[in-house]
């Protein structure tokens, strides 16, 4: 990538940040993250007995020093699970409007009149969206990790790695928003399709059970194709939880297959956008 192309992409990323600030998207996530961090600071109490034995109280549950690591991992796992479910829905919902906004009448014509390659417009907007959400997720996870580490002395690197997987699966889902934005220019349609994939993921993850319930081979094949073709939000979430809890992670297939899906869908969106007349 040339220096000029890099400058253009950075400018479009910054423009996405400015729009996220203007629409209060960034500040809404930042406020929710800060509230959750303050919640953990004030509801977690540590009592030291005889200068050695610590009793930790979280959500009304009390644990002796030898159980601290297990308790911290469980809380970290609950936060990661929340971010993979409700947090992911909120992130997709909040970000969906930023992609189709590019195609609004008057705005798209203005962008295309500039000496900018078309793919820079979508790539810059896509990267900007990912960074807006990533900044808030990393802020929340790192702050909670630090609070628990200072108060308990338990530092679980798996919790930090879970934030990377959360941002990763959001980036994959955002490629769907990009493609739907190019095809339909509608935030509603883009959101519905992304939500549909998220809802289907835990169902398709029960592949073994579904194969027993289905009565025909063609239906089993359809189910297998859908499972391997679509991003595995639920399975990546399980991997993140395993990292947090220190359990065996299993295979990497859900990660690399989801990444492949994202590359294909984003490439399709860029190709269609490059060929479309406005």
Secondary structure, 3 states (H helix, E strand, C coil): CCHHHHHHHHHHHHHHHHHHHHCCHHHHHHHHHHHHHHHHHHHCEEEEECCCEEEEEECCEEEEHHHHHHHHHHHHHHHHHHHHCHHHHHHHHHHHHHHHHHHCCCHHHHHHCCCCCHHHHHHHHHHHHHHHHHHHHHHHHHHHHHHHHHHHCCCCHHHHHHHHHHHHHHHHHHHHHHHHHHHHCCHHHHHHHHHHHHHHHHHHCCHHHHHHHCCCHHHHHHHHHHHHHCCCHHHHHHHHHHHHHCCCCCCCHHHHHHHHHHHHHHHHHHHHHHHCCC
